[in-house]
Amino acid sequence: MPLPRFLLDDLARQVAGRAAGDLVFSGERGAVMRSQTFQRARLTEAATTVGLPGFHPHALRHTAASLAIASGADIKVVQQMLGHKSATMTLDQYGHLFGDRLDVVANAMDAARASALADGYPGRGD
């Protein structure tokens, strides 16, 4: 899972003074926190408090994928991040989020051509 710098600083405070193998977040009685425990013990109550009843931890996964794509992650990076078996599986779920990038590709192609022309490469077979 990629961790942006702003989260690393917060996480560093959470792990200060812990041994390398210690859990950062644990469930009841210090055990590994399972998603059901997290949802039941913390998330459901917090989500309801802020007006999001029925919020599920899996929504955080979708948010992470969406933010990664919006930040420029390619499909293979998102596949690896989510642990999907194939890029096809990832594209089936998140492909619609890659749709508005044709202008970025066109601009990059324009810039590459301009750079090549500036370096003396012929532009149209001339």
Secondary structure, DSSP 8 states (H G I E B T S, - for coil): ----HHHHHHHHHHHTT--TTS-SSB-GGG-B--HHHHIIIIIHHHHHHTT-TT--THHHHHHHHHHHHHTT--HHHHHHHHT-S-HHHHHHHHGGGGGGGHHHHHHHHHHHHHHHHHTT--SS--
